[in-house]
């Protein structure tokens, strides 16, 4: 995936693990590569008691949610192979 995004492997792993945050353009590129709806990244949060809108989330919450969703997508892709 890091090659398709045009970034170093460690950079991708840092973003996937939540050590750093992906940019909006990187998220959009992931959506294009994986052929998934952008709403998987920019939708209501499903793992909190009361769903939050993207605009009300902290950077840490957003980064954690993006990392969690990338992990789910990666697992789905592994199962397809």
N, CA, C and O atoms as a MOPAC input file, in Angstrom:
PM7 MOZYME 1SCF
protein

 N      0.82900 1    -1.18800 1     0.00000 1
 C      0.00000 1     0.00000 1     0.00000 1
 C      0.87200 1     1.25000 1     0.00000 1
 O      0.56500 1     2.21700 1    -0.69700 1
 N      1.96200 1     1.24200 1     0.77700 1
 C      2.82000 1     2.43500 1     0.84000 1
 C      3.36800 1     2.79500 1    -0.53400 1
 O      3.51000 1     3.97400 1    -0.85800 1
 N      3.67600 1     1.78900 1    -1.33900 1
 C      4.18000 1     2.07300 1    -2.69200 1
 C      3.10700 1     2.73600 1    -3.54300 1
 O      3.38300 1     3.67500 1    -4.28900 1
 N      1.89900 1     2.24500 1    -3.42400 1
 C      0.80700 1     2.81800 1    -4.21600 1
 C      0.49200 1     4.24200 1    -3.77800 1
 O      0.03500 1     5.06000 1    -4.57700 1
 N      0.74000 1     4.53100 1    -2.50300 1
 C      0.52800 1     5.89000 1    -2.00500 1
 C      1.72500 1     6.79200 1    -2.27800 1
 O      1.63100 1     8.01400 1    -2.16400 1
 N      2.85600 1     6.17700 1    -2.64100 1
 C      4.05000 1     6.95900 1    -2.94000 1
 C      4.76300 1     7.46300 1    -1.70400 1
 O      5.34500 1     8.54800 1    -1.71400 1
 N      4.72100 1     6.66900 1    -0.62800 1
 C      5.41900 1     7.08200 1     0.59200 1
 C      6.26800 1     5.92000 1     1.10400 1
 O      6.11100 1     4.77800 1     0.67300 1
 N      7.16100 1     6.23600 1     2.02300 1
 C      8.02200 1     5.21800 1     2.61300 1
 C      7.19100 1     4.25100 1     3.45500 1
 O      6.15700 1     4.62100 1     4.01000 1
 N      7.65600 1     3.02000 1     3.53700 1
 C      6.95000 1     1.99600 1     4.30600 1
 C      6.74600 1     2.43700 1     5.75100 1
 O      5.64600 1     2.30800 1     6.29000 1
 N      7.79200 1     2.95300 1     6.37800 1
 C      7.69000 1     3.35800 1     7.78200 1
 C      6.70800 1     4.51000 1     7.95500 1
 O      5.97200 1     4.55500 1     8.94100 1
 N      6.69200 1     5.43400 1     7.01200 1
 C      5.74200 1     6.54500 1     7.06300 1
 C      4.32000 1     6.01300 1     7.04700 1
 O      3.47600 1     6.45400 1     7.82700 1
 N      4.05200 1     5.05900 1     6.15200 1
 C      2.72000 1     4.45900 1     6.07500 1
 C      2.37800 1     3.74300 1     7.38100 1
 O      1.27300 1     3.89500 1     7.90100 1
 N      3.32000 1     2.96700 1     7.91100 1
 C      3.07400 1     2.24000 1     9.15800 1
 C      2.81000 1     3.19600 1    10.31600 1
 O      1.96200 1     2.92200 1    11.16600 1
 N      3.52800 1     4.31400 1    10.35600 1
 C      3.29900 1     5.31300 1    11.40300 1
 C      1.88800 1     5.88100 1    11.31500 1
 O      1.24500 1     6.11200 1    12.33900 1
 N      1.41600 1     6.10300 1    10.12400 1
 C      0.05900 1     6.64600 1     9.94600 1
 C     -0.98800 1     5.59200 1    10.26300 1
 O     -2.02200 1     5.88900 1    10.86100 1
 N     -0.71600 1     4.37700 1     9.86300 1
 C     -1.66000 1     3.29800 1    10.12800 1
 C     -1.77500 1     3.01400 1    11.62200 1
 O     -2.85700 1     2.69100 1    12.11300 1
 N     -0.66700 1     3.13300 1    12.34200 1
 C     -0.66800 1     2.84100 1    13.77700 1
 C     -1.10500 1     4.02500 1    14.62900 1
 O     -1.32300 1     3.87800 1    15.83200 1
 N     -1.23400 1     5.19700 1    14.01700 1
 C     -1.65400 1     6.37200 1    14.76900 1
 C     -0.51100 1     7.21800 1    15.29400 1
 O     -0.74900 1     8.20800 1    15.98600 1
 N      0.73700 1     6.85000 1    14.97900 1
 C      1.88000 1     7.65200 1    15.42500 1
 C      1.92000 1     9.00400 1    14.72700 1
 O      2.37800 1     9.99600 1    15.29400 1
 N      1.43700 1     9.02900 1    13.49600 1
 C      1.29300 1    10.29400 1    12.77500 1
 C     -0.04900 1    10.26400 1    12.05400 1
 O     -0.67700 1     9.21400 1    11.92000 1
 N     -0.47100 1    11.42400 1    11.59800 1
 C     -1.79500 1    11.53400 1    10.99800 1
 C     -1.70600 1    11.61800 1     9.47800 1
 O     -0.86400 1    12.33500 1     8.93900 1
 N     -2.58100 1    10.88100 1     8.78600 1
 C     -2.60400 1    11.01000 1     7.33000 1
 C     -3.21800 1    12.34300 1     6.92900 1
 O     -4.07700 1    12.88200 1     7.62700 1
 N     -2.77200 1    12.85700 1     5.81500 1
 C     -3.37500 1    14.08300 1     5.30100 1
 C     -4.69300 1    13.73100 1     4.62000 1
 O     -4.97100 1    12.56900 1     4.32400 1
 N     -5.48200 1    14.74800 1     4.38400 1
 C     -6.74800 1    14.54500 1     3.68400 1
 C     -6.49300 1    13.91400 1     2.31700 1
 O     -7.20000 1    12.98900 1     1.91500 1
 N     -5.49300 1    14.40800 1     1.61000 1
 C     -5.21300 1    13.87100 1     0.27100 1
 C     -4.76300 1    12.40900 1     0.33300 1
 O     -5.06700 1    11.63700 1    -0.57600 1
 N     -4.05100 1    12.02000 1     1.38100 1
 C     -3.64700 1    10.62000 1     1.53000 1
 C     -4.86200 1     9.72800 1     1.78300 1
 O     -4.94100 1     8.61400 1     1.26500 1
 N     -5.79200 1    10.21900 1     2.57200 1
 C     -7.01500 1     9.45300 1     2.82500 1
 C     -7.79900 1     9.28700 1     1.52900 1
 O     -8.28800 1     8.19900 1     1.22500 1
 N     -7.91600 1    10.36100 1     0.77500 1
 C     -8.63500 1    10.29400 1    -0.49600 1
 C     -7.94600 1     9.31800 1    -1.44400 1
 O     -8.62100 1     8.56900 1    -2.15100 1
 N     -6.62700 1     9.31300 1    -1.46900 1
 C     -5.89600 1     8.37500 1    -2.32500 1
 C     -6.14700 1     6.93100 1    -1.88300 1
 O     -6.29500 1     6.04700 1    -2.72700 1
 N     -6.19800 1     6.68200 1    -0.57500 1
 C     -6.52700 1     5.34000 1    -0.06400 1
 C     -7.90600 1     4.91100 1    -0.54700 1
 O     -8.10400 1     3.77000 1    -0.96300 1
 N     -8.84400 1     5.82800 1    -0.48600 1
 C    -10.21200 1     5.54700 1    -0.92600 1
 C    -10.21800 1     5.14000 1    -2.39900 1
 O    -10.91200 1     4.20000 1    -2.78700 1
 N     -9.45000 1     5.84700 1    -3.20700 1
 C     -9.38100 1     5.53000 1    -4.63900 1
 C     -8.72100 1     4.17200 1    -4.87100 1
 O     -9.21200 1     3.36300 1    -5.65900 1
 N     -7.61200 1     3.92800 1    -4.18600 1
 C     -6.87900 1     2.67400 1    -4.35400 1
 C     -7.73800 1     1.48500 1    -3.93300 1
 O     -7.79500 1     0.47400 1    -4.63300 1
 N     -8.40100 1     1.60900 1    -2.79000 1
 C     -9.18400 1     0.50300 1    -2.24600 1
 C    -10.58900 1     0.40800 1    -2.83500 1
 O    -11.30900 1    -0.56100 1    -2.59700 1
 N    -10.96600 1     1.42500 1    -3.60300 1
 C    -12.29800 1     1.46600 1    -4.20900 1
 C    -13.38800 1     1.29300 1    -3.14700 1
 O    -14.24700 1     0.41600 1    -3.23700 1
 N    -13.31500 1     2.15900 1    -2.14900 1
 C    -14.28400 1     2.14200 1    -1.05700 1
 C    -14.91300 1     3.52100 1    -0.93400 1
 O    -14.35000 1     4.50400 1    -1.41500 1
 N    -16.06400 1     3.60300 1    -0.30100 1
 C    -16.67800 1     4.92200 1    -0.12100 1
 C    -15.89600 1     5.75900 1     0.89000 1
 O    -15.41800 1     5.24200 1     1.89900 1
 N    -15.77600 1     7.02200 1     0.61700 1
 C    -15.06900 1     7.92800 1     1.52100 1
 C    -15.76900 1     7.99300 1     2.87800 1
 O    -15.14700 1     8.35200 1     3.87800 1
 N    -17.03400 1     7.65300 1     2.91800 1
 C    -17.77500 1     7.69200 1     4.18200 1
 C    -17.19700 1     6.73700 1     5.21900 1
 O    -17.45300 1     6.90100 1     6.41200 1
 N    -16.42000 1     5.73800 1     4.78700 1
 C    -15.77200 1     4.86200 1     5.76200 1
 C    -14.77300 1     5.62800 1     6.62000 1
 O    -14.48500 1     5.23600 1     7.75100 1
 N    -14.25100 1     6.71400 1     6.08000 1
 C    -13.32600 1     7.54800 1     6.83400 1
 C    -14.00100 1     8.77400 1     7.42200 1
 O    -13.69200 1     9.17900 1     8.54300 1
 N    -14.91400 1     9.36300 1     6.68000 1
 C    -15.52300 1    10.61600 1     7.09000 1
 C    -17.01200 1    10.44000 1     7.34500 1
 O    -17.85400 1    10.99000 1     6.63500 1
 N    -17.30900 1     9.67700 1     8.35000 1
 C    -18.69000 1     9.41500 1     8.71500 1
 C    -18.77800 1     9.46600 1    10.23100 1
 O    -17.80000 1     9.78600 1    10.90600 1
 N    -19.91800 1     9.15900 1    10.75000 1
 C    -20.07400 1     9.13900 1    12.20500 1
 C    -19.20400 1     8.03000 1    12.79300 1
 O    -18.99700 1     6.99300 1    12.16400 1
 N    -18.70500 1     8.25600 1    13.99100 1
 C    -17.88100 1     7.27200 1    14.66800 1
 C    -18.78900 1     6.19200 1    15.23000 1
 O    -19.82500 1     6.50000 1    15.82000 1
 N    -18.42000 1     4.94700 1    15.05800 1
 C    -19.25500 1     3.84800 1    15.51700 1
 C    -18.78200 1     3.24300 1    16.83100 1
 O    -19.50500 1     2.44800 1    17.43200 1
 N    -17.60400 1     3.59400 1    17.28600 1
 C    -17.07500 1     2.95000 1    18.48300 1
 C    -17.13900 1     3.82700 1    19.73100 1
 O    -16.45200 1     3.54800 1    20.71400 1
 N    -17.93200 1     4.85400 1    19.70700 1
 C    -18.13900 1     5.68000 1    20.88900 1
 C    -19.61300 1     5.63100 1    21.24500 1
 O    -20.45800 1     5.38500 1    20.38500 1
 N    -19.92200 1     5.86400 1    22.51400 1
 C    -21.30700 1     5.74500 1    22.96000 1
 C    -22.24900 1     6.62400 1    22.15800 1
 O    -23.26700 1     6.14800 1    21.65400 1
 N    -21.92400 1     7.87700 1    22.03600 1
 C    -22.74700 1     8.79500 1    21.26000 1
 C    -21.94900 1     9.21800 1    20.04400 1
 O    -20.90400 1     9.85400 1    20.18100 1
 N    -22.42100 1     8.87600 1    18.85800 1
 C    -21.64600 1     9.20700 1    17.65300 1
 C    -21.29500 1    10.68700 1    17.57200 1
 O    -22.09900 1    11.55600 1    17.91000 1
 N    -20.08000 1    10.95000 1    17.11700 1
 C    -19.60600 1    12.32300 1    16.94300 1
 C    -19.47500 1    12.61500 1    15.46400 1
 O    -19.16300 1    11.72900 1    14.66900 1
 N    -19.71000 1    13.83300 1    15.11000 1
 C    -19.45200 1    14.25500 1    13.74400 1
 C    -17.96700 1    14.54600 1    13.59600 1
 O    -17.30000 1    14.92300 1    14.55900 1
 N    -17.46800 1    14.37400 1    12.41700 1
 C    -16.05400 1    14.60400 1    12.14200 1
 C    -15.58700 1    15.96500 1    12.63600 1
 O    -14.49100 1    16.08700 1    13.18300 1
 N    -16.40500 1    16.97800 1    12.44700 1
 C    -16.02200 1    18.33800 1    12.81400 1
 C    -15.84300 1    18.51800 1    14.32200 1
 O    -15.18000 1    19.46400 1    14.74700 1
 N    -16.41400 1    17.63800 1    15.13300 1
 C    -16.32300 1    17.78900 1    16.58600 1
 C    -15.22100 1    16.93500 1    17.20300 1
 O    -15.03100 1    16.96500 1    18.41900 1
 N    -14.49700 1    16.18200 1    16.39500 1
 C    -13.47200 1    15.27800 1    16.90400 1
 C    -12.14500 1    16.00100 1    17.08900 1
 O    -11.81200 1    16.94000 1    16.36700 1
 N    -11.41000 1    15.53200 1    18.07300 1
 C    -10.04600 1    16.02600 1    18.24700 1
 C     -9.15400 1    15.35800 1    17.20500 1
 O     -9.54500 1    14.36500 1    16.59100 1
 N     -7.97600 1    15.89500 1    17.01100 1
 C     -7.02700 1    15.29700 1    16.06700 1
 C     -6.68700 1    13.86500 1    16.46900 1
 O     -6.55300 1    12.98900 1    15.61500 1
 N     -6.55000 1    13.63500 1    17.76600 1
 C     -6.21500 1    12.29000 1    18.24700 1
 C     -7.35300 1    11.32000 1    17.95900 1
 O     -7.11100 1    10.19700 1    17.51800 1
 N     -8.59600 1    11.74300 1    18.20400 1
 C     -9.74900 1    10.88500 1    17.91500 1
 C     -9.82500 1    10.56300 1    16.42800 1
 O    -10.07700 1     9.42100 1    16.04200 1
 N     -9.60900 1    11.56500 1    15.60900 1
 C     -9.65800 1    11.37100 1    14.16400 1
 C     -8.55400 1    10.42500 1    13.70700 1
 O     -8.79900 1     9.51100 1    12.91900 1
 N     -7.35800 1    10.64100 1    14.19600 1
 C     -6.23800 1     9.78600 1    13.83100 1
 C     -6.48900 1     8.34100 1    14.25700 1
 O     -6.20800 1     7.41100 1    13.50200 1
 N     -7.01200 1     8.15600 1    15.45200 1
 C     -7.31300 1     6.80900 1    15.94300 1
 C     -8.37000 1     6.13400 1    15.08800 1
 O     -8.25200 1     4.95300 1    14.75900 1
 N     -9.39000 1     6.87600 1    14.73300 1
 C    -10.46600 1     6.30600 1    13.91900 1
 C     -9.97200 1     5.95300 1    12.51900 1
 O    -10.32500 1     4.90000 1    11.98800 1
 N     -9.17400 1     6.80700 1    11.92600 1
 C     -8.62500 1     6.51500 1    10.59800 1
 C     -7.74700 1     5.26700 1    10.67000 1
 O     -7.82700 1     4.40100 1     9.79800 1
 N     -6.92100 1     5.17200 1    11.68900 1
 C     -6.05600 1     4.00000 1    11.84600 1
 C     -6.87700 1     2.73100 1    12.02300 1
 O     -6.55900 1     1.69400 1    11.44200 1
 N     -7.93100 1     2.81400 1    12.82300 1
 C     -8.79800 1     1.65600 1    13.05500 1
 C     -9.45300 1     1.22000 1    11.74900 1
 O     -9.50800 1     0.02900 1    11.44200 1
 N     -9.94500 1     2.18100 1    10.99000 1
 C    -10.61600 1     1.85300 1     9.73600 1
 C     -9.63900 1     1.30200 1     8.70000 1
 O    -10.00200 1     0.41800 1     7.92300 1
 N     -8.41600 1     1.80600 1     8.67700 1
 C     -7.40500 1     1.25300 1     7.77400 1
 C     -7.11600 1    -0.20400 1     8.11800 1
 O     -6.94700 1    -1.03900 1     7.22900 1
 N     -7.06000 1    -0.49800 1     9.40200 1
 C     -6.82100 1    -1.87200 1     9.84400 1
 C     -7.96000 1    -2.79200 1     9.39700 1
 O     -7.71200 1    -3.90200 1     8.92400 1
 N     -9.18600 1    -2.34100 1     9.54200 1
 C    -10.34500 1    -3.12400 1     9.09700 1
 C    -10.25900 1    -3.37400 1     7.59500 1
 O    -10.47600 1    -4.49300 1     7.13100 1
 N     -9.94400 1    -2.33200 1     6.84500 1
 C     -9.84200 1    -2.47000 1     5.39300 1
 C     -8.70400 1    -3.40100 1     4.99400 1
 O     -8.84000 1    -4.19100 1     4.06000 1
 N     -7.59400 1    -3.30600 1     5.69700 1
 C     -6.45800 1    -4.18000 1     5.40200 1
 C     -6.83700 1    -5.64100 1     5.63900 1
 O     -6.47300 1    -6.51800 1     4.85600 1
 N     -7.57400 1    -5.89500 1     6.72700 1
 C     -8.03500 1    -7.25600 1     7.00700 1
 C     -8.97600 1    -7.76000 1     5.91600 1
 O     -8.90000 1    -8.92000 1     5.51200 1
 N     -9.85300 1    -6.89500 1     5.44500 1
 C    -10.77800 1    -7.27900 1     4.36400 1
 C    -10.01000 1    -7.62400 1     3.09400 1
 O    -10.33100 1    -8.59800 1     2.41400 1
 N     -9.00100 1    -6.82700 1     2.77900 1
 C     -8.20400 1    -7.08700 1     1.57600 1
 C     -7.44500 1    -8.40400 1     1.68600 1
 O     -7.32000 1    -9.13300 1     0.70200 1
 N     -6.94000 1    -8.71100 1     2.87300 1
 C     -6.22700 1    -9.97200 1     3.07600 1
 C     -7.16100 1   -11.15400 1     2.83900 1
 O     -6.76200 1   -12.16200 1     2.25600 1
 N     -8.40600 1   -11.02700 1     3.29300 1
 C     -9.36800 1   -12.11400 1     3.12700 1
 C     -9.74600 1   -12.32400 1     1.66400 1
 O    -10.10400 1   -13.43500 1     1.27300 1
 N     -9.67200 1   -11.26800 1     0.85100 1
 C    -10.02400 1   -11.37600 1    -0.56700 1
 C     -8.96700 1   -12.12500 1    -1.36000 1
 O     -9.27600 1   -12.71000 1    -2.39800 1
 N     -7.72500 1   -12.11600 1    -0.89100 1
 C     -6.61000 1   -12.73800 1    -1.63300 1
 C     -6.69300 1   -14.23600 1    -1.61900 1
 O     -5.83600 1   -14.90700 1    -2.19500 1

